[in-house]
Amino acid sequence: MFVRIVKLSFHPEHCAAFLANFELMKQQIRNAPGNRLLELYQDKTNSNVFFTYSYWETEDDLENYRQSALFNEVWTFTKQLFNAKPEAWSVDKIAVLP
């Protein structure tokens, strides 16, 4: 399993539209084959910056999602709202401390 972290920065006037669309799509994204967790965070000092954390069983699962009609629908809508290029990292979890 690995973690995908995506930083999304929006024009402030588009944050509500992003959040509304995320609310509509989040369960479908979470139910994508191989997805084990989906979280959304908002930066405390820059409220138009968000981060998604998603846990995937395999890199193929993430790639299959990225090639899906669902991703295309989500990304087509979301990318219109950006004020900066999104950044993404795929990372392996090394330690978890309860």
Buried (B, 14 or more C-beta within 10 A) or exposed (E): EBBBBBBBBBBEEBBEBBBEBBEEBBEEBEEBEBBEEBEBEEEEEEEBBBBBBBBBEEEEBBEBBEEBEBBEEBEEBBEEBBEEEBEEEEEEEEEEEE
